Amino acid sequence: MDIVQAIILGIIQGLTEFLPISSTGHLRIIPALLGWNDPGAAFTAVIQFGTLVAVLLYFRKDIAAIMAAVIKGVLDRKLFHSRDAQLGWMIGAGTIPIVFFGLLLKHQIETSFRSLYVISASFILLAVMLIIAEHFTKKKIARGEKLKSLDDLSWKEIIAVSFWQCVALIPGSSRSGTTITGGLFSGMSRETAARFSFLLSLPSVFAAGILELVKEREVLMSSDIGLINLAVATVVSGVVGYASIAFLLNYLKTHTTYLFIVYRIIVGFGLLYLLNTGLLSAV
């Protein structure tokens, strides 16, 4: 990896981490198209620190309020004393399923799940699920039902979305894509589903990044990747990611997710074509 590749991979990570089109899938597909080596699951997990910082900065007021409420609740022995405290514990509980399945399927995530056939199928299947979720949302609106905001969420919606987040362990699915889909099925507005998706991702992205940084530190800092390249990719991903968050939240206030659905279908079937014609190797 050279510095130009690191910058390009950082841009890809920042652009695609928060849009429902899969950052991991793009970090696997684009290097393959350009003839580069697969940067690997460890590299992907670590440069997510950049987009993690982007979320922390963008939602700093919300996060500070939630953390303060949780700490106050613990000190006062009233864990659920406010809505912010409830959201904090909900996010914590919602992280448990993806941690469990992430550890259980760690080998597959780093090997067989990174097959481009798996990624192409993930692109297409989640697009189909998003279409169904959009239809579900439109029917609720047509019936005059109120879509849920963050203040309306109950444990039922949190648990449902937390299991949807687990699907994102398969490259090509997209963490924001799976959680937004789960949010729409749970009756959330599109903007609420996206906001909750970002907040829910914080603990798991942080944990995955730390785990991979410790476990693969020698590989990540080797001549093939290098500490400088890793740092550059992480910083670039954070800057681009911040802009990506702002774009998506504003976009979903007045638009559906069909733009991303069409994109996912085109990429999924395009990838299948390249694989079946031998223009790309699946591994």
C-alpha positions, -999 to +999 in steps of 0.1 A: +000+000+000+012+035-008+000+069+004-023+074-026-040+041-020-044+050+017-061+083+008-084+066-017-093+039+008-099+066+035-123+085+011-141+053+003-145+044+040-158+079+048-182+081+020-197+047+024-197+040+062-228+060+068-246+056+035-266+023+033-243+010+006-216-009+027-181+005+034-166-030+039-180-041+006-165-011-013-132-016+005-132-051-009-146-043-044-127-012-054-092-025-046-101-057-066-112-035-096-080-015-094-058-046-090-047-039-055-044-064-027-074-068-003-066-044+026-081-070+050-107-070+077-082-056+103-074-026+082-111-020+076-119-022+113-091+002+124-098+030+098-134+029+111-119+049+141-119+079+117-156+076+111-162+068+148-147+102+156-169+118+129-200+104+147-187+115+181-181+151+168-214+153+149-235+140+178-213+154+206-242+171+223-265+140+222-237+118+233-226+141+262-262+143+274-267+105+272-234+098+291-241+124+318-276+109+323-262+074+326-235+084+351-260+103+371-284+074+371-257+050+383-247+074+411-283+080+422-292+043+417-320+053+394-308+039+361-337+049+339-344+083+355-346+102+322-350+096+285-313+102+278-304+076+305-328+051+289-313+056+255-278+050+269-288+017+284-307+008+252-276+014+231-255-007+255-280-035+254-284-032+217-246-038+212-247-072+229-260-092+199-234-079+174-206-085+199-218-121+204-222-129+167-190-110+158-169-132+181-188-163+171-183-157+134-149-139+136-131-165+114-158-164+087-160-126+087-122-124+081-122-151+054-151-167+036-175-138+041-151-115+022-158-135-010-170-112-038-199-136-044-210-131-008-207-094-011-226-092-044-254-113-029-255-090+002-258-059-020-288-074-038-306-090-009-304-059+014-317-038-015-347-061-017-353-058+021-350-020+019-377-020-009-400-040+014-392-017+043-399+014+022-433-001+012-441-008+048-432+028+057-453+043+029-483+022+040-480+035+075-479+071+062-509+065+039-529+052+069-520+084+088-499+067+114-472+087+131-436+075+125-415+071+156-388+095+168-360+088+192-382+098+221-408+072+211-385+041+209-391+013+233-371-018+242-390-038+215-377-015+187-342-015+202-339-053+203-352-057+168-328-032+153-299-046+173-304-080+156-307-063+122-273-047+130-258-082+132-265-088+095-239-061+089-212-086+099-215-099+064-196-076+040-218-059+015-248-056+039-239-022+054-242-014+091-263+017+084-283-002+057-293-030+080-301-008+110-320+017+089-340-012+074-347-026+109-357+009+120-382+013+091-397-021+099-400-009+135-420+021+125-393+048+128-390+077+104-361+075+079-342+103+097-347+087+131-336+053+118-304+069+105-297+088+137-302+058+158-281+037+135-252+061+140-255+061+178-260+023+180-228+018+160-205+036+184-198+008+210-194-020+185-172+000+161-149+011+189-146-024+203-139-039+169-113-013+161-095-018+195-096-056+191-081-056+156-055-029+165-042-050+194-044-084+177-031-073+143-008-045+152+023-061+138+006-069+104-010-034+102+024-017+108+043-039+084+058-027+051+026-038+032+004-013+050+025+009+073+016+031+103+016+063+082-007+049+056-030+035+083-031+070+100-037+088+068-066+065+058-081+070+092-079+108+092-093+110+057-122+087+065-131+109+095-132+141+075-152+126+046-174+107+071-185+138+089-197+153+056-214+120+048-234+120+080-247+156+074-256+147+038-276+115+048-295+131+076-306+160+055-313+138+025-336+115+045-357+143+058-373+147+024-363+116+004-367+078+005-338+053+003-346+044-033-314+061-046-293+037-025-315+008-034-309+013-071-272+018-065-270-015-045-288-034-072-265-020-100-234-028-080-246-062-069-255-074-104-225-056-120-202-075-096-218-108-104-213-101-141-176-094-136-172-125-115-190-148-139-171-134-169-138-140-152-129-103-151-127-105-113-116-132-089-139-140-060-111-142-035 
